[in-house]
Amino acid sequence: MKTNVLLFGIATDLIGSASLEVTLPINCTVSDFKKLLVKQEPKLESMSSFAVAINESYAKDDVIIKENSTIAIIPPVSGG
């Protein structure tokens, strides 16, 4: 299944775009998605970590991504 992925912060800078399209297998977990994403976009590997949100809610690694979900990559945030 094809899905659109929204990028924020440094992820946008690394890819040079605010979104990209990724093809995912059926029953793909967030953990699987992260591996596929870094394989498709190796520049993201330079981020120490990133969170994934599905349909505007943070998702744990074992969550299965459903078709037509909105996925967002949220890089680490620092500040004070």
C-alpha angles and dihedrals in degrees: 000000000000119000136180116236122203118214128205137188117346091358088067090050093049095050097034092229139077093228143018139184121247129185112221131189120241112274092021113170124214088252091054090046092054091053092047092047094052090046091052094041108029092179088074089066088077089070110090090222142332138202125233124218122194117198091348096308127102111253128210121227095259096055114114114230113231126211116273092022119146109234124196130189111216116191123211114285127214134176142101 
